[in-house]
Amino acid sequence: MGTSGSKGMDGVGGVGAAAAAGGAGIQDEDGVGGAGMESWHGGAQLYVSLKMENARIIGDLVPHVYGSEPIIGSWDPARALAMERELASMWELSFVVPPDHETLYFKFLLKPKDAETPCVIEEGPTRLLTGGMLEGDVRVANFRLNGDDEVLEFRVFNKADIVSPLELAASWRVYKENFQPSQVRGIPDVSINVAPAHATEDGSGSSLELDLEHYVVPTPTAPPTEYAANLAATPASLIQPGALWTNDMLLSDGIQSPSSASADFRDHSYHNKDIEASVADSSKKLQVCGMVESKSVGTLIPLQKQDRQKGLYVDTGVVSPKLGKSFSACALASGLSFASTKAMPEAAGAVAAAAVADRLHGSKEDRKLAIVLVGLPARGKTFTAVKLTRYLRWLGHETKHFNVGKYRRLKHGANQSADFFRADNQQGIEARNEVAALAMEDMIDWMHGGGQVGIFDATNSTRKRRYMLMKMAEGNCKIIFLETICNDRNIIERNVRLKIQQSPDYADQPDYEAGLQDFLERLTNYEKVYEPVEEGSYIKMIDMVKGQGGQLQVNNISGYLPGRIVFFLVNSHLAPRPILLTRHGESLHNVRGRVGGDTVLSENGELYAKKLANFIEKRLKSEKTATIWTSTLQRTILTATPIVGFPKIQWRALDEINSGVCDGMTYEEIKKIMPEEYESRKKDKLRYRYPRGESYLDVIQRLEPVIIELERQRAPVVVISHQAVLRALYSYFADRPLREVPDMEMPLHTIIEIQMGVTGVEEKRYKLMD
């Protein structure tokens, strides 16, 4: 971990030069002389690195160094220090000396592994090292082999860094810990029903109450269980004129949607609007300063199609070609962002690479994706839409769920009888097409404001309706139809019961049987006119609810994101099962407040491991097919060791976030030694990447296979992992924004039970010990 006083490897200037000049000063990165050496000596040391490079070392010759104190203390070649092989052609020797050390005299030599063969000493004068740096012409070391017949040339590199005693202590501590033998070396990556070798003793301290509910603790900021469709986007087009725009709303004036729609649907022709806007100080409200045809001053109008093509759309409503820097400055001051700032997903790795490729090589239309659900009622469309929305958001894609039923209830009321859905009710058909068009228009507006993937949730049961949507999408987004087909009468009956119990359509119906009869009539009306998808790009999920024995049919699907969606859908199902998330027991690094490492458990950690085994035995006693997943770090493997009767699987993907050069340090040490890194992490923990380490976004990318496998599993899974990893996993199930991931509460010695099933995701927490 070098500082501004570090010296480059080409041997010119820097720390060594300053030291050689008697400590007159040290140059910073801009070449400005700093304080004298006395000001930075204060216990600091020089970490000196000597390297030699040659791509064609002959035979078994190994580069060595020999010379005066404090490097070797002897000119005897037999006592020369071997250089460590860093790369195939690079060798290194590093050591620590005081900044004002005496001049060191040494030479390089090539020493054969065969002791009978003589050494080869480099030609030329003895090398001098002062202030951590070599003096003179130091770039090359020549060795003459086989008499005078052949000269072997090595490039020489030299670097010196100022390091504090704290850094040296941290490095030595990590070095010693890395050489401690692992306590889990003999445990295979996959172990099945293996009891611990030491035959664990329960002891009174590790026993649990018979009733596990005794350990339940409140879930922090747990969202209430809600009907899935209610979680969809707020119908922007149906907000009353003059209402303020919020995170989920746009101002409704100016939206021109058809009062009825048909198969020959045509786009409306919009007039270009020349609106001047300004941002009103901290209130973040847009005030209109110009006239818009017959619109009165003060009315806010979202930009329409022609304006979108000019790239003028802004999230908060309106913008004009005449607007200049003054508006941009106001917008930035008010926290507003233009659509261009959302053009890329909030992601790293494969997701970011694919997004860049699609943007560079794909058509403008293909950059926005609409997943249009198709299917009869009670087939799991909305639940599928919610799961897919959650998955894509977690990957970093700006995704929103648009539920047409929510539009219908807001526009026409929630108490529509089955007659409203009859095929011969022309007024009902026009009303339903109207709200579908409104929802589609809102979704397109949202996409042009920066949205990437829209999930359009409705029955869309006829070709006429789907053709209308395709016409609206032309030039705006790519449509993929997702049809859900279920032929299992038991599953359909279960879904119908949930519909009557949870849907706002029947919230005011006190008679369950009356509600059931009405919904069955509605279902019959849809069945009479239902037309399976055969047009465009589509994915058909046929009897996939159970997760086995079904079919997934794909037509005309290409591209990274559509491919990920197919992969996710083929591995997801609605079978209920619990997923238990817990951190490892307290480790020695937890006690010391140190980052990362691979230490063993503390006494408290060992006690938690026994309590956890006791809990798993009670909670999953009837689940013979459950599995235990751990990382490859010994603190999670040791936590799982007392658990018996279940297969245990180690995942490298579940390892803690890689803290790079900060591994083994406390945050106070990081703040003192690397203040710029500390501040960068503090400003943006989500994207901050440790030097030579990872960011939270990196962790999310490597966890995607874990999420897919958790979705695919049909039996309970216990995941024993680490704080950053569990934050990322929990954010997926809780559907929390990525920006919240680094600050989520994930305490030690606590179990988070995620219950997955047809009703959505439910959470319960157990705290086994403080």
N, C-alpha and C positions, 0 to 999 in steps of 0.2 A: 504494500500500500504506500506508494510513493507520494511525495508532496511536491510543491512547486520547486523544491530544491533538488529534485531528482535529476540524474544525468542520463542522457541518451546513450545508446550502445555503440555509437561510432567513435567515442573517446575524445570528443572535442568540448572544451569549456565546461560550464556547470559547476557542480559541487566540488569536484576535484580541483578545478582551476581556481576557485575561490579559496579553497583550503591551501593550495600551493602558494597563493599570494599572501599567506600569513594571516588569513582570516579577515582580510580587509572588508569583505562583504560578500553576500550571496545574491546572485542574480535571480530575479523572479522570471515568470514566463514572458514578460515584455522586455526583458533585458535591463530592467531598472535595478540598480544596486540596492540591496536590502541592508538590514542591520548587520553589525559585525558578528563574527562567529560566537563571541561570548554570549550574545543574546539568545542564540538557539542551542548552545551546547547543553546546559542544564540536564544532563543525563541522557540526551539523545545519542544514538549510535548510527554508524553507517552500515547499511546492509549492502555488501559488495557482491556483484555477480560477474564471474569470468566465464566466457563461453568460447568454444572452438567448433568450427564447422568445416566438414569435408565429406562430400558425398561418396568418396571411394577409398575408404580406409582399407589398407592392404593387410590381409591375414588377420591375426588376433591381436593387433596392436591397440592398446587402450591409452588415451591421453591421460597424463598425470601432471601434477604441479609439485615442485620442490624448491626450497629456498629458506630464507631467514625467518626469525620470529616476526609476528605470531602465527604465520601461516604453517610452517613446518618446523622450523628450528634446526634444520639439518640439510646439508647439501648432499646427503647420502641418497642416491637413487632408490635404494632399497626401502627407504622410509617415505618415499613420495606419496602424496595423496591422490587417489584415483578420482577422476571426474565422473560424474553421474551422467548416464545416457538419457538425454531429454527427448530427442527425436532420433530417427534413423541415422541422421547425419550430424546431429548436434549433441555436444557434451558440455556439462556445466559443473563449476565448483563455486559455491557461495559461502560467505563467512561474514562475521560482524566484527568491526573495529571501531575504536573511538574516532570522532571526527578529526582530532588533532594527532592522530597516530604518527609514529615515526615512519620514515620511508621504508617500505618493504622491498626486498630484493628477491627475485625468483625467476625461474625458467619453466617452460613447458617441456615435457619429454613424452615419448611414446614407449610404453612398457609392454612387452609381450606377455601373454598369459603363461607361456612356457618360461619358467625361471632360468632355464639354461641359455636362452637367447639374450644377447646384450640389449640394453635400452638404447633408444635413439634420442639424443638431446637436440633441441632446436638450435639452429645456427644464429649467430649474431650476438650482440651484447646482452648482458643481464637486464631483465625488465625491472623498471622502477614503478612503484605504486604509491602515490602521495594523495592524501585527502580522498581516498577511495577510487582514484582514477589513474590510469596508466599514463606515463609520460613518453614523449617522443613518438616515433613512427611505430604504431602498435597494431596496425590493422592486419598484419600477416605474420604467420609463424611458419618457417621453412624447416623441413627435416630431410636430410640427405640419406637415402636408403641404398643398401648394397654398394657401399663405397661411394663413388661419385657418379654412379650410373643413373640414379633416379632421384628427383626432388619431389617431396610430397608437401603441398601447400595447404595450410589451414587459414581460414578467415577467423580473426579474433574480435570478440565483442566484449565490452566492459560497461557495466551500469552500476551506479551507486544511488541508494535512496536513504534519506534521513528517516529513521524510525524511532519512536518513543519507547521507553521501557515498558509502557503498557502494551504496545503492539508486540514487542518481543515476548512478553509474558503470555499474551493471548496465543501467539503462534506456538510457543512451547507447550502450552496447555493442550491445544488442539493436536499437536504432534504426539504428545504422550497418550492422549485419549484414543487417537487413531491406532495406536499400537497396543492398546489393551485388547486381549482376546475377547471375541464376541461370545456372549453367553447363549446364543441361539444358533451357533455354527452347525450343529448336528441336526437341526430341524429342517425337514424338506419343505419345498415350496407348497406342496399339497400333502397334507396329512389327514388321514381318515380315522376317526374314532380312536385316537391314541390318547391314553391317559398319561398325565405327567409322570416323569421318571421318579420324582421324589415323593409320590403318593401324598398329595396335599392334605394338610390338617385344617379342618374348618376353623376350629377355635371359636370362642364366643364372640370375638370381635368381628368375624366375617359372616355370622349368621344374619338372616333377614327375617322381618316379620312375615307371618303367614300370608297376610293380606298385602299385596304389592301396592294397593291404592294408598297405603300409609305413606309411601314415598313420592306420591304425585305432587308436583309443584306447578304453580301457574306458568303458562306459556307467555313469554314476553311479546306484547303487541300482536297477539294471535288474532287474525281476521275471523269474523264470525262465519260460520258455515252458511252459504248462500246458494240459491238456485243459480246454476251455471250460466244461464242466459243473461242474468242480471249483471254479471261481471263483464259483459261485452261493452263496446264503446257506447258512449252517450250519443243518441241520435242528433247530430249537429243540425241537420236540416229542419228539425222540428222544434228548435228553441224559439221562443217567442221573439218577434222583431224587437230590437233595441236591447235585448238581454246581453250582459257582458259575456265575453269569451273566457272560458276556463281551459284547464289542461285537456279536457275531453270534449270541448265544445268549440264550434265556430259560430260566428254571427250568422243568423239565418237570412237576413235580407239579401236579395240578389240571387239566391239559389233558384234556378229555373228548372224545375222538374216537371215531367208530364203528369197531368191529372189521371191519365190512363195510358197504358202502353200495350203494344201489340207486336206481332212478329215483324212488321215492316217499320219498326222503330227507327227514327232518324235523329241524328244529333241536332240540337237546337243551334241556331246561328246566333252567336253572341256578338255584341258590339264591343269594340275596344273601349276600355274605360280609362280616362285620364284623371287619376285621382291623386291629389297631393296629400300626404299624411305627415304627421309629426308625432313624436312620442311625448306624452305628458309626464314629465319628471318621474317620481318614484311610483306613481300609480300604475304605470305600464299600460295605460289606455291609449288607443289610437284615436286621434281627432281628425276628422275629414275637413280639409280646407278648401276643397273645390266642389264643382257641381258635376253630377253624373246624370245626364239626360234628364228624365223627369224626377229623378231621386232628389230629395231635399238635402240641404246641407246637414251634416251630422250623421248621415246613415252610413254604416260600414258594410262594404260589399266584398266578399271573397272573390279573388280573381278567377276568371273563367278560362276556357280552353285556349284562346289565342294568347292570352297573357301568360299562361303556363309555358307555352312553347317559347316565349321570350325569356324564360327563366326569372320572371319577376315575382313569383309567388313567395310570400313570407308567412311564417307560421301564424303570426298574430293578426292576419287579416288582409291588408291592402298595401300596395306599393305602386309607384308610378314611374314611367321612364324618365320623368322630369326630376325625380328625387335625386339629390346629390349627396355630397359628403355629410351634410348636416343631418340628414335622416340616418345615415349609417352610424354616425357618432352617437345620436340619440338612442338608436336601437341597441348599440353595444352597451351604452351606459345603463339601459333599462333591463339588460339581461336577455334581450330578444335575439334569436338566431335565425339566419337565413337557411333556406332549404339546402344549400350546398354543404352546410356543416353536417348534415345528416346523410350525406351520400354514401358513406362507408359504414359498415357495421362496427360496433364497439367490440372489437375482437382482436385476437392475435393468431398467428400460425396459419393453419389450413383455411380457416374461414376468411381471414383477411386476404390471403393470397388468391383465393377463388373470387372474392369480391372485386379485387383489382383486375383480374383477368376478364371477368364478365363486363366490367366497366370499359376496359380497353377494346375488347373484341366483340362483345355482344351488341345487339341493337338497343336503341334507347328504350323500346317497349319491353325488352327482356330484362331490363334492370329492375323492374317492378313486377312483383308476382302476386296474383290473386288466386287463392285456393278456394274454389267455389264448391261448397258441400251440396250433395244431391242425395235424396233418400226419403223414404216414407217416415212419418212421425214414429217416435219410440224406437228408432234404430241406432241410437247412440251418436247422432251427428254432433250435437252440441258438446257432449263430453269429449269426442274426438277433437273438435275444434279447440276446446280449452287446453287439452294436452299438447296439441301441436303448437298452439300459441306460446305456451309455457316453454316448450323445448327450443323454439326458434329465438325467443327473447333471451333465454339463458346462453345460447350460442353467441349472442351479440347483435342479432338482427332486429331492427325496429319493426315490430309486429303488432297488429291490432286485430281484435275479434269484433266483427260486425254481425249482430244478430238481428235478422229481419223481423222476427217475432217481437222484439223489443220496440222496433219502429211501429209495428202494427198496433201494439197495445197503447203506445203513446198517441198515435194518430186517431185510432178508432175505438179505443177502449179495450179493457181486458175481458169483458163479459160477452164476447161474441159466441153465439151458439154454433152448432155444427152446420146450420144452414148457410152461414157466412162462407163456408168452404165447399159448397156444392159446385159442381162443374157447370150447372145450368143457371147459376146466379151471376149474371153478367156484371151487376154492380159490385158484387163481392170480388170477382176476378179483377175488375179495374182497380178496386181499392188495394188489393194485395199486390198487383203489379206496380201500383204507384209507390207503395212503401219500399218495395224491392228496388225500384229505380232511385228513390231517395237515398237508400242505404248504399247503393253502388256509387252514386254521385259523391256522397260523403267519403267513401273509401278512396275514390280517385283524387278528390281534393286533398285528402290526407297524404296520399302517396306523393303528390306534387309538392307537398310541404315537407317532404323528407322521409315519409314512411316507406318501408321496403317490401313488407309482406302483409297483405290483407287476407284475413280468413272470413269469407262471406258465408254465413250460416243461415240456410233456409232449406225448404224442401226442394225447390227448383225442379219440380217433378215432371215438367213438360218440356219438349224441345222448343216450343214457342218462347217460354220464359228464358231458357238458356241462350237462345239466339238473341234475345233482347240484351242480355248481359254481355254477350260477345261483341255486339255492335257498340255498346257503350265503352267497352275496353279497348277498342281499336285505337292504336296510337298512344295509348296510355299505360297499358300493362299487359302482361301475358297471363292468360287464364289456364289453370289446370283444374278440371273437374275431379272431385273426390266423392265417389259414390259409396255409400255404406248399405250393404244388403245383409239382412239377417232372416234366416228361415227357421230359427229355433223358437218354437211357440212359448217355451218356458221363459226365455230371455225377454221376448216381446212382452209377455204378461208382466214380468217384473218391472220392465221399463215403463209400462203403462201405469202401474201402481205408483211408481215414483213420480210420474208426470202429474197424476191427480193430487198427490200429497204435497208437491213442491211448486208446481207451475203457478205463476200469478194468474193464469187464465181461470183457475178454479179456486183462487184464494177466498172468494166470496160465496163459494158453493158449500154450504154446511153438510149437504147430503152426499156422502162418498159415492153411493150407488148411482145417484143421478148424474154426478160428474163423470163417472166411469161410462155410463151409457152414452152421454153426449160425446165423449172423446172417441169411443168406438165408432160412432156414426161419422165423426170427422175423419177417422182413419179410413173408413169405407169410401168416403167421398174422394179421398186422395188415391186410393187403390184403383178406382174406376178409370182414372185418366193418367195413371203413372206410365212414363216412358223411360226405359233404361237408357243410360248414356251410351251413345255410339259415335258421337261427334267430337272433333278436336282432340286435345291432349287430356288423358284421363287416367285415374287410378281407381280401380274397383276393389273394395274390401268386402269379400264375401264370407260370411260366417267367421269373421276374425275375432269376435268378441272373446271367445274362450281362450284364444292364444294357441290353439292347436286344431288341426284338421280343416282349417279354412283355406281360402285362396286369396291371392293378391294379383290382380291383373293390371298390367301397365301398358299404355299405348302412347307412343310419340312423346316420351319423356326423356329429356336430355339436360345436361348442365349440372354443376356442382350442387346447388341448393335443392333442386327437384330430386336429385339422387339421394341427398341426405334425408329428405322428407320420406322417400320410399323406404329407405333403410330403417328409419325410425318407426314407420307404420307397420312394417313387417315384423317388428320385434315387440310391439306394444299390444296389450290386451286389458281387459277389465276385471280379471280374476282378483278378488280381494286377498290381500296378504300384508303382513306388517314388515316394515323395514326399520331396524333399530340402529341408530347412529350414536356412537360414543367416542370420546377421546380416550387415548391410553391413560393408564394410571399415572399419577404424578411421577415425573422423572427427576433425576438429579439436576438437570439443566433447568427444570421448572423451579426447583428450590432456589437455584442460584440466579434465576432471572436471565438465563442465557438463551440465545437464539439457536435453533437447529440442533446439530450434533446427533450423536447416536448413543446416548447414555442409557444406563439401566434404570430401573424403577427405584424410587425412594421407599421408605418403610410404608408411608401412606399409599403409595402406588401399588405396592404388593398387597396391601389390605384390600384396596379397591378391586384388584384382579380377582381375589377370592369372593368378594361380595358380588361382583359381576357374574362369576360362574354360578353362584347361588341364584341370582336373579334369572339368568338364562334357563337354568334348570326348571324353575317354577313357571316362568312365562311361556316357555316353548316345550313344555313337557309332552304335549300331544302332537308336536310338529316334528316328525321323525326325518323330514327331508330338508330341514333348515341348514344353512351353511354359515360359517364364520369367515369374514374377509378381514385381512390385516394388510398393513404396508410391509415393506421388507426391512424396516428399521426395528431394532430389537425391543424398544419400549412398547410397541404394539404387539409384537409376537409374545413377549413375556406377559402382557396383560391377558392375552388369549390362552396362555398355557394351562391354567386351572380348568378351563372349560372342557368337558369331556362329552362324548357321544355325538358330536357333529363334525363334519369335514371342515378343515381349516385351509384357506387358500391365501397365499401372499400375492399382493398386487404391487408392482413397482409404481403404477399410476397413483396409488394411494399414499405414497411417500410425502412427507411434509414439503412445503414450498422451499425451494433451494435458495438459501440466503447467501450463496456465493462467498465472497471474501469476508462477509460479516458473520459467517458461521462460527458459533461458539462465543460471540461477543454479547454484551448487554447493550440495551439501547442507550444507556448513558455513555458507554464506551464508544458506540457509533457516533453519538452526538459530539463527543470530544475529539475523536480522531478524524472523523469524516463528516464535518458539519454540513457540507453541501449535500451529501447523500441523505443525511438525516432530514434536512429541510425538504428535499425533493420527495422523499417518501411521505412526509407529513402533508404535503400539498395534494398529492394524488396517489393514495395507496393502491387504487385499483390498477393503474397502469405502471406504477413504479416498478422497475426491474432492478433487483440487487446486482451490483457488479459481478459478472460471471455467474449470475443466478437467474431467478425467475420472477415474474410478476403474477398477480392474481389472475390476469387474463391468460397467461401461460398455463397456469394450473387448471383453469376451466377447460382449455383446449385438450389437455391430456386426460381430463376426466370424462370426456364424451363417451369412450368405450365403457366406462363404469356405469354411466347413466343408462346407456342402451341395454347393458346386461341386467341392471336393476329393473328396467321396464320389462325385460323378457322373462325374468325369474317368476315362477309360479308359487314358490315356497318362501317362507320368511328368510331374511338375510340380516345378519348382524355385521355392521361395518365398524371396525375399530381402527381409527385413523388419527389425524392430527387437526389442530385448530383451523388452519387456513383451508385445508382440504375439505373438512366438514362444513365450513362456512359456504364453500362453493357448492357442495352437494345439497345442503339445506336450502340454499337460495333457489335451486331448481324446483324442489318439491313445494316450497312456500310461495313460489312465483314472485320473488322479491326482485326489485331492480338491481342491476349489476353494481350500480354505484354504492349500494348498501352492503355489498358482500364483505369488504374488509373490516367492517365495524359490527358485524352481527355477534350477538352474545353466544358463546360456545364454551360454557364452563367445564372444568374438570369434574370427574366423578358423577356425571349426569348422563342419563340415557334419554335420547329423543326418539320416541316411537312414531313413525309415519305410517298411517293406515291408508293403503291405496285400494280403491274399489270403484264401484259404479256411482257412488255418491260424491266422489272427488277425493281430496286429500285431507285427512284429519290428523291432528298432532296431539301427543301427550308427552309430558316430561316427568322423569323419575330422578330424584336426587338421592343417591345411595349414601353419600357421606359428604361432609364439608371439605 
